[in-house]
Amino acid sequence: MYVCVCQAVTDRQIREAAESGARTLKDLRRDLGVTRDCGRCASCAHECLKEAHSCAPKPGKVNRMAA
């Protein structure tokens, strides 16, 4: 799904950015251009980023389902 139409940024790209270290909306703006033009995508982009981090495995935790 497109999150930022102005920059053609998708939720998948935001998840990938989160996996690569993006932690804030400012990081997404730097890396993907999110909010650079009209800014209407800010709340949705923030939610996607927050969701990406809440679903990510925690460092040092063992995923027992994968083992």
N, C-alpha and C positions, 0 to 999 in steps of 0.2 A: 504494500500500500504506500502511496506517496504521502509523505509527511510534509515536505516542503516543496510545493509546486514551483516556486520561483527558481530554485536551484536543482529541481528534479531529484530530491533526496528521499529514499525509501526507508521504511522501518528496518529492513534488512541491513542497509548501510549503517544505520544508527547502532544496531546490535553488533555489527562487525567493529565499528569504532569503539564501542564499549569494551569489547574483547581485546582491542588493541591499546586500551588504556584511557579512553575518554571518560571523564568523571563528571564533567559539568557541561552546561549549555554553552559556556564560553569555549570549551574544548571542541564541541560539535561545530560551533561557528568557525573556529580556526581550521578544523580538519575537513568539514563538509560544506561550509557556507550557510548552514542553517541559520535563520533569522537575519541574514545579511540584507535582504531587501525589504519586504513588507512587515515581517515579524509575526504574522498570524500563526505561524507554525510553532511558536515557542512553547506553548503549553503541551501540545501533542508530542513534540520532540523531547521535552523534559520527561513526560510520562513514559515514552519508549525507552529512554535512557535508564530511568528508574526501574522499569520492568526488566530490562536486560541485566541490570546488576542484581536484582532480587532472584533471578533464575540462574545466575552463574554459580558454579560450584565454589565453595569457600576453600581457600588455600589450606592445605594440610589435612583436609577432610577426605576420608576414603569413601568412594561411592561403592557401597556394598552390592548394589544391583549390577554394576559393571564387572565386579571381581568374580 
